[in-house]
């Protein structure tokens, strides 16, 4: 695991505005991934951007331990040099096993503002697909993402009887409170996991839905699944229909300017509520205020979620235990896989030294043995070499698991220094 690293920030220690500074617009992510990988000097790279976090997951080029790339990530995502200490203050870094644990917690929603929310798994899968499409993911991150999404599926099984609301549920509840029982139409801008979940909750409450998206075909697909109607973003900007509320969760910055917001308010009998998941905001707070529209942004949604977070984490304790169990298995599996070829080579070296010594003896003091005796002696020597190799191999497996890669490297460095004189002595007959 030592070659895996994560650098990121989230609502947990940075404000939503801070997260927005590091956010890459969704449409630009695939094009920027190869350059980002090159700038970070990584062999594999994956970028995750959601409404309340940014994560850069990477693996080193040559299997060396992943370093702290906060300075580099800050520079490449913001386009400027960080001030002294700024990168360490704003960004968090995880390396090795801590990075893997962070990803598993993230996939299961245990690091989300609303503990246990499930939209993050879909967002991780989308980020993985982006990276695979431009070939910035390889065997290490592919395996890791497979484990993370598998853990998310396991979380859903373990929490089948636990209510796991998300920020989308809180947003839908806020919309329903605003409507106060009135059957006013609600629009959802974007086809993200957040808008999809909002749409499901609102449809179940009997609310008529309008799906808005830059691409009309994507809007039509979601609209068909929730018995709603669809319209393109451009058409919506020019002629918004009467609405009770508008939920926005789309990539990009401000999607509705002052003129569009003014038309939105004028079309309705009373001012519709805006719920904005955008990071950066899809509707600028000052523009909403000037248009006379109430806006609920990520700051308010996260504050609502925090009041329920602790109780939710307690209910999800079995998920945390399952993550610890899976992490222990991964630690064992990856550590043994990393040194597997070297262990095989070490066993072969034991056997080769024994075979060379036997061959020397059969040319010398044992040259009078017949073929049957020679064959029997060869079997005995091969078995003995195999058994003698077992002890250092078992010790190296334990060192890989408990002492880390440094202890293993020290062993092989020492063994390499001693091996050549031993082989030289065997070749020349010296004792």
C-alpha positions in Angstrom: 0.0 0.0 0.0 3.0 2.3 0.5 2.9 3.6 -3.1 -0.7 5.0 -2.8 -1.4 8.6 -1.7 -4.4 10.9 -1.4 -4.4 14.7 -1.2 -7.7 16.5 -0.7 -10.0 18.8 1.3 -13.6 18.7 2.3 -16.3 20.4 4.4 -14.7 18.6 7.4 -11.9 21.1 7.7 -12.4 23.7 5.0 -15.4 25.8 4.0 -17.4 25.2 0.8 -15.8 28.3 -0.7 -12.4 26.8 -0.1 -13.4 23.5 -1.8 -14.6 25.5 -4.8 -11.1 27.0 -5.3 -9.8 23.4 -6.0 -12.7 22.1 -8.0 -12.2 21.3 -11.7 -15.4 21.8 -13.7 -16.9 18.4 -14.5 -16.7 18.8 -18.2 -13.0 19.6 -18.0 -11.9 16.7 -15.8 -11.1 14.1 -18.6 -9.0 16.5 -20.6 -7.0 17.7 -17.5 -6.3 14.3 -16.0 -3.2 13.3 -18.1 -1.6 16.7 -17.6 -2.3 16.5 -13.9 -0.7 13.1 -13.7 2.4 14.4 -15.4 2.7 17.4 -13.2 2.4 15.2 -10.1 4.9 12.7 -11.5 2.5 9.8 -10.7 2.0 6.6 -12.7 -1.7 6.5 -12.0 -4.1 9.3 -11.0 -7.8 9.8 -10.3 -9.7 13.0 -9.4 -12.9 13.1 -7.4 -14.9 16.3 -7.1 -18.3 16.5 -5.3 -20.4 19.2 -3.8 -18.4 19.2 -0.6 -15.0 17.7 -1.3 -12.0 17.4 -3.7 -9.8 14.3 -3.6 -6.7 13.5 -5.8 -5.8 9.8 -5.5 -2.4 8.7 -7.0 0.1 5.9 -7.2 3.9 6.4 -7.6 5.7 5.7 -10.8 8.2 3.1 -9.6 6.5 1.6 -6.5 8.4 3.9 -4.2 6.5 5.2 -1.1 4.0 7.9 -2.0 5.2 11.4 -0.8 3.3 14.4 0.4 2.1 16.1 -2.7 0.1 18.9 -1.1 2.3 21.7 -2.6 2.0 20.1 -6.1 -1.7 19.6 -5.9 -2.3 23.1 -4.7 -0.2 24.5 -7.5 -1.8 22.4 -10.3 -5.4 22.9 -9.2 -5.4 26.6 -8.3 -2.8 27.7 -10.9 -0.7 29.6 -8.3 2.1 29.0 -5.8 0.9 28.5 -2.3 2.1 30.9 0.4 4.4 29.4 3.0 2.4 26.9 5.0 -0.8 27.5 3.0 -0.9 24.1 1.3 -0.4 22.2 4.6 -3.1 24.3 6.2 -5.7 24.0 3.5 -5.1 20.4 2.2 -4.9 17.1 3.9 -2.7 14.2 2.9 -2.9 10.4 3.5 -0.2 7.9 2.4 -0.1 4.1 2.4 -2.6 2.3 4.5 -4.1 5.6 5.8 -4.9 6.5 2.1 -6.6 3.2 1.5 -8.6 3.6 4.8 -9.6 7.1 3.8 -10.9 5.9 0.4 -12.9 3.0 2.0 -14.5 5.4 4.5 -15.3 7.8 1.7 -16.9 5.1 -0.4 -19.1 4.0 2.5 -20.2 7.6 3.2 -18.7 7.6 6.6 -16.7 10.7 5.8 -19.7 12.5 4.2 -21.5 15.4 5.7 -24.5 13.1 6.1 -23.0 9.9 7.4 -23.9 6.9 5.4 -25.2 8.7 2.3 -24.9 6.6 -0.8 -24.5 9.1 -3.6 -20.8 9.2 -3.0 -20.4 5.7 -4.4 -21.9 6.8 -7.7 -19.6 9.8 -7.7 -16.6 7.7 -7.1 -17.6 5.3 -9.9 -18.0 8.3 -12.3 -14.5 9.6 -11.3 -13.1 6.1 -12.0 -14.8 5.9 -15.4 -13.3 9.3 -16.3 -9.8 8.2 -15.4 -10.1 4.9 -17.2 -11.4 6.6 -20.3 -8.2 8.7 -20.6 -5.9 5.9 -19.2 -4.7 7.6 -16.1 -5.9 4.6 -14.0 -3.8 1.4 -13.9 -3.7 -1.9 -12.0 -3.1 -0.3 -8.6 -5.9 2.2 -8.6 -8.3 -0.1 -10.5 -7.8 -2.7 -7.8 -8.3 0.0 -5.1 -11.4 1.4 -6.6 -12.9 -2.0 -7.1 -12.3 -2.7 -3.4 -13.8 0.7 -2.4 -17.0 0.2 -4.4 -17.2 -3.4 -3.2 -17.1 -2.0 0.3 -19.9 0.4 -0.5 -22.0 -2.5 -1.6 -21.2 -4.3 1.6 -22.2 -1.2 3.5 -25.6 -1.2 1.9 -26.1 -4.8 3.0 -24.9 -4.1 6.6 -27.1 -1.0 6.9 -30.2 -2.4 5.2 -32.2 -1.7 8.4 -30.6 1.7 9.0 -32.2 4.9 7.7 -29.4 6.6 5.7 -30.6 10.0 4.6 -28.3 12.1 2.4 -27.9 15.8 1.7 -30.3 15.2 -1.2 -32.9 14.0 1.3 -32.4 17.1 3.4 -32.8 19.3 0.3 -36.0 17.5 -0.7 -37.3 17.9 2.9 -36.5 21.6 2.7 -38.3 22.0 -0.6 -41.4 20.2 0.8 -41.4 22.5 3.8 -41.3 25.5 1.5 -44.2 24.2 -0.6 -46.2 23.6 2.6 -48.5 21.1 1.0 -49.1 23.0 -2.2 -48.7 21.0 -5.4 -46.4 23.5 -7.1 -44.0 22.3 -9.7 -40.3 21.8 -8.8 -37.4 22.0 -11.3 -34.1 20.1 -10.9 -31.2 21.5 -12.8 -28.6 18.8 -13.7 -28.6 15.0 -13.7 -26.2 14.4 -10.9 -26.7 11.7 -8.2 -28.0 14.5 -5.9 -30.7 15.6 -8.3 -31.7 12.0 -9.1 -32.2 11.2 -5.4 -34.1 14.5 -4.9 -36.3 13.7 -7.9 -37.2 10.3 -6.4 -38.2 11.7 -3.0 -40.2 14.5 -4.5 -42.0 12.2 -7.0 -42.9 9.9 -4.1 -44.5 13.0 -2.4 -46.6 13.6 -5.5 -44.7 16.7 -6.8 -44.7 17.5 -10.5 -41.1 17.6 -11.8 -39.3 19.5 -14.5 -35.7 18.3 -15.4 -33.4 20.9 -16.8 -30.0 20.1 -18.3 -27.5 21.5 -20.8 -28.0 18.3 -22.9 -31.7 17.7 -23.5 -31.3 14.0 -24.1 -29.9 13.5 -20.5 -32.8 15.6 -19.1 -35.3 13.5 -21.0 -33.8 10.2 -19.6 -34.2 11.3 -16.0 -37.6 12.9 -16.7 -38.9 9.6 -18.1 -37.9 7.8 -14.9 -39.8 10.2 -12.6 -42.8 10.9 -14.8 -41.6 14.5 -15.4 -40.9 16.8 -18.3 -37.6 17.9 -19.7 -36.2 21.1 -21.1 -32.8 22.4 -22.1 -30.9 24.8 -19.9 -30.9 27.4 -22.6 -34.7 27.3 -23.1 -35.2 27.3 -19.3 -33.0 30.5 -18.9 -35.0 32.3 -21.5 -38.5 31.2 -20.5 -38.7 29.6 -17.0 -42.2 28.2 -16.1 -44.0 28.9 -12.8 -42.1 27.0 -10.1 -42.4 26.4 -6.4 -38.7 25.5 -6.1 -35.5 24.9 -8.1 -32.8 22.4 -7.0 -29.4 22.9 -8.8 -26.6 20.4 -8.8 -24.6 20.8 -12.0 -21.0 21.3 -12.9 -19.7 24.7 -13.7 -20.1 28.1 -12.0 -23.1 30.4 -12.1 -25.6 28.8 -14.5 -28.4 31.4 -14.0 -27.5 35.1 -14.3 -29.4 38.1 -12.9 -31.7 38.3 -15.8 -32.6 34.6 -15.7 -33.3 34.8 -12.0 -35.5 37.8 -12.5 -37.5 36.0 -15.1 -37.8 33.0 -12.8 -39.3 35.0 -10.0 -41.6 36.9 -12.3 -43.0 33.6 -13.7 -44.2 32.4 -10.3 -47.1 33.5 -8.1 -44.7 33.6 -5.2 -40.9 33.6 -5.1 -39.6 30.0 -5.6 -37.0 28.5 -3.2 -33.5 27.9 -4.6 -31.5 24.9 -3.3 -28.0 25.0 -4.6 -25.6 22.0 -4.4 -23.1 23.7 -6.8 -19.5 24.0 -5.8 -18.7 26.7 -7.0 -22.4 27.9 -6.6 -24.7 27.4 -9.6 -26.4 30.6 -8.5 -24.3 33.3 -6.9 -25.7 34.2 -3.4 -25.7 37.9 -4.1 -27.5 37.5 -7.4 -30.2 35.5 -5.7 -30.5 38.2 -3.0 -30.8 40.9 -5.6 -33.5 39.0 -7.4 -35.5 38.6 -4.2 -35.1 34.8 -4.1 -34.3 32.7 -1.0 -31.3 30.4 -1.5 -30.2 27.4 0.5 -26.6 26.6 -0.3 -24.1 23.9 0.8 -23.2 25.8 3.9 -26.8 25.5 5.2 -27.2 21.9 4.1 -24.0 20.8 5.8 -25.1 22.6 9.0 -28.4 20.7 8.9 -26.5 17.4 8.4 -24.1 17.9 11.3 -26.9 17.7 13.8 -27.6 14.1 12.8 -24.1 13.0 12.1 -23.0 11.5 15.4 -26.2 9.5 15.9 -25.9 8.2 12.3 -22.2 7.1 12.9 -23.3 5.1 16.0 -25.9 3.3 13.9 -23.3 2.6 11.2 -20.7 1.1 13.7 -20.9 -2.4 12.0 -19.8 -0.7 8.7 -16.8 0.8 10.4 -15.9 -2.7 11.8 -16.3 -4.2 8.3 -13.9 -1.6 6.9 -11.3 -2.4 9.6 -11.6 -6.1 8.7 -11.3 -5.5 5.0 -8.3 -3.2 5.5 -6.5 -5.9 7.5 -7.1 -8.4 4.7 -5.9 -5.9 2.1 -2.8 -5.2 4.1 -1.9 -8.9 4.2 -2.8 -9.5 0.6 -1.0 -6.5 -0.9 2.1 -6.8 1.3 2.5 -10.5 0.2 1.8 -9.7 -3.4 4.4 -7.0 -3.4 7.2 -9.3 -2.2 5.9 -12.5 -3.8 8.3 -12.4 -6.8 11.2 -11.7 -4.5 10.3 -14.5 -2.2 10.1 -16.9 -5.2 13.5 -15.7 -6.4 15.0 -16.2 -2.9 13.7 -19.8 -2.8 15.2 -20.4 -6.2 18.5 -19.0 -5.0 18.5 -21.4 -2.0 17.8 -24.3 -4.4 20.4 -23.2 -6.9 23.2 -22.9 -4.3 22.4 -26.4 -3.0 22.3 -27.7 -6.6 25.7 -26.1 -7.4 27.2 -27.5 -4.2 25.9 -31.0 -5.0 27.2 -30.7 -8.6 30.7 -29.7 -7.3 30.7 -32.7 -4.8 29.6 -35.1 -7.5 32.5 -34.0 -9.7 34.8 -34.4 -6.8 34.6 -36.6 -3.7 31.3 -38.1 -4.6 32.1 -38.9 -8.2 32.1 -42.7 -7.6 28.3 -42.7 -6.8 26.2 -44.6 -9.4 23.1 -43.0 -11.1 20.6 -44.3 -8.6 22.6 -42.9 -5.7 23.1 -39.6 -7.5 19.3 -39.3 -8.2 18.5 -40.1 -4.5 21.0 -37.6 -3.3 19.7 -34.9 -5.6 16.2 -35.4 -4.2 17.4 -35.2 -0.6 19.4 -32.0 -1.3 16.4 -30.3 -3.1 14.1 -31.2 -0.3 16.5 -29.9 2.3 17.0 -26.6 0.4 13.3 -26.1 0.2 12.8 -26.7 3.9 15.7 -24.5 4.9 14.3 -21.7 2.7 10.9 -21.8 4.6 12.2 -20.1 7.8 13.5 -16.9 6.2 10.6 -16.8 3.8 8.1 -17.0 6.7 10.1 -14.3 8.5 10.0 -12.0 5.5 6.2 -12.4 5.2 5.9 -11.4 8.8 8.2 -8.5 8.3 6.2 -7.3 5.3 3.0 -7.3 7.4 4.3 -5.9 10.6 7.6 -4.1 10.1 6.9 -2.6 6.7 8.9 -2.3 3.5 12.0 -0.8 5.1 12.7 -4.0 7.0 12.2 -6.2 3.9 14.5 -3.9 1.8 17.2 -4.1 4.5 17.0 -7.9 4.4 17.4 -8.1 0.6 20.1 -5.5 0.6 22.1 -7.5 3.1 21.4 -10.8 1.3 22.5 -9.3 -2.0 25.8 -8.1 -0.4 26.5 -11.7 0.9 25.3 -13.7 -2.0 28.0 -12.9 -4.5 31.0 -14.0 -2.3 29.1 -17.2 -1.5 28.4 -18.0 -5.1 31.9 -17.1 -6.1 33.2 -19.5 -3.5 30.9 -22.2 -4.8 32.2 -21.7 -8.3 35.9 -21.9 -7.4 35.7 -24.6 -4.8 37.1 -22.3 -2.1 36.2 -23.0 1.6 
